[in-house]
Amino acid sequence: HQLSCQIWGLDGTLISESAGAPEGRLSEAGNGFSENEGDGELWRVFTLADPELDFRVMVGDAQAMRDQLVRNVTLGQLAPTALMLPLLAALIWLTVGRGLRSLDRLGAALSNRPASDLGPLDEAPAPRELRPMIAALNGLLRRVDAARDRERSFTAFAAHELKTPLAGLQTQAEIARMAPDTATRTRALVQIEQGVKRTDRMVKQLLAMTAVEHPPVAASGAPQDGAALLQAVADDLAPLAGRLGVSLQVSAPPGLWSTAETTLLQTALRNLVENALQASPRGETVSAALSLEGAGAVFEIRDRGPGISDAERPHVTERFFRGAGATTSGSGLGLAIVATAAARMGGSLHLSPREGGGECARLILPR
């Protein structure tokens, strides 16, 4: 009773129609959907013509009836919706509140913790969904605790290493003040000068270690040629090589490799070359070269010094570690600085005995 149907011949003759169909054709349009006025109301009509059978079928639906159906469905849903919405809101509030209660407890536990307590959080009472977050927090706490321990050790070692030369400076100053003759005073002043140099080197190494551990977030500038950076380090250390009687040879083709991490690279290269110069006997040669190998750029520093013993090799990159053959002016930070700088640049430091005596240091950086 809600639809009207008409069947017309293609010659315009009405063949049949349903009861209640409007007078005249439901639609004058061709095949498909259309809208048409009939008996004072709007009809939505679908037409299908079959030329082979010589008739056209039209099925129409009064728009007023369609609108009435929509209104009835909408009104029929208002009452259950009005009843269900408050129940759903209460259920959602209870469910979400219960689910977030564990987060509230976790937040309260973290807020009430003293800053010195970096122990792990207990995962057992937490819901399964929160355990990955608690595990991540525990990992962060472990890393922060390890960093704090490193800083404490660094401070303690630095204070100890600076205390010794400062005590020596004070002693020599007193000797110079009370010296009975010029020779004694001169020796004391020479010792003071050497102590000042050792202390100055220690302070510079401490500052370098801090710089490589906490580099600036942004790159230090435009990329610079690695060969030019290596040559600049060699030129800067040429006076030291002259005083030690050691030759310094550089083999680095220009344009081979470049980097924006100039500060980190120069700090690492300076420490490697300086260590090699100080370890080499007078009359020997230290070679510094840059080459490309596979996916990396390699800075190779070779010397003819005493080398590193097998027992000391695993520890030479530790802070303040000085081997049995280390010089008195060494700070024990040089190779630690190089290893840290290499890691910051995404590379690595490899130390190996040199054939014929000496040591070979290879600083490998991403190509």
Steps between C-alpha positions, in 0.01 A plus 500: 500500500803730523614460138324570171577316177414575138569301187491697176545389147770670305228647281361691800218260592438428869509122533449466876539684827469434871219627717563851625734591216478866402331607180732534207854375468708466813801638315592637160869428548694214349646198676613546861393709794312830465264726691161610365187685616179296494160557665645796687788319666862412421583145387834323494484273191716226349442429130606196298423472127528176300491572124490130412182438701362843406412626848630729773463433875484789751508450877442812714514586867328811636755733662249582778483130589879477507519805725238351730703179530811696594308698763352184648841330520657811659221543756511128575870527589472806723363324806752212516783739415397736780500207741826345378718813480514563878561128562779493240655820639501356852647171376773681304581721800528201732703294253745776407535609863578147609746456214682827579521428871821306446651797316402726790672267744809488281507880473462535877782252560732694268401836650571381854842359412807694610730614221774271632287185467566353153401145589271303266122518524309187600325350195314221684184689615466695175251397228642327196443808284722716724790258532675604174494864617632405847774292338596799283504726810722250681738498206513879507565498876786253453658719232463813712651317799793382288553853365493637854758244610721593205476867589588428863798290396609763251484773765686289753773403253534857375534635854762236580697561180500877551590474868839339431645766265357780712668358809824478303465861390452610858807304614722637224376853568603465863840363395550793265403747773742349752777405254848576641653546155411583140544143372248358745254778420543441126431126534190574704376746239559243224296248699226758546496567125469129423227461762305789350526339156379164634211668680413702190496185291282323756248786501494508120441125489219529755339773290545290185335201669205718600475638146489159331255359755261793458537625142263769366174372354558669165795427276797728553474645149530419133680174412878534490755287323638222721846532346510871583396431860773237538761734352387780735552269798845401371598864450383585850708216651809564286675701779446211743640253246805727458563517874471119528722440196228298322402537133131531412388393153145556367349311206146620433368568146278810500131461416487137610261543793335785691305550820309768690615358836823695482542562873458134594727381220778748570490418872530127425777543241698735723500251786600209274785689334620652828503159669694354208758782511555467874531121477755505216875503569708787370587464132193285416209592272127520570277456195144629471288395202141523373346238272163350406431137578163345424226707662733706719767767503812391691747728677808291577771619742816285528792539738816310603448527873497218756142408407228375733532177693234233469408541867446875465331502157141442630536796739678768294175679407389528863517840666821582687656164411876523458707203403836402638683680221294821513674835524473701818330784310220275378151546640359157419216664307633513143371168367182529708432831323567342160269204568221728622535737203498205258180365656337844476582509128362150447844345456747297701864489614717193438847456648738228385874423524702627205721256317859571591408672825273782600125552488244556225186699586212492251215749536219366280212736420188460282571575138 
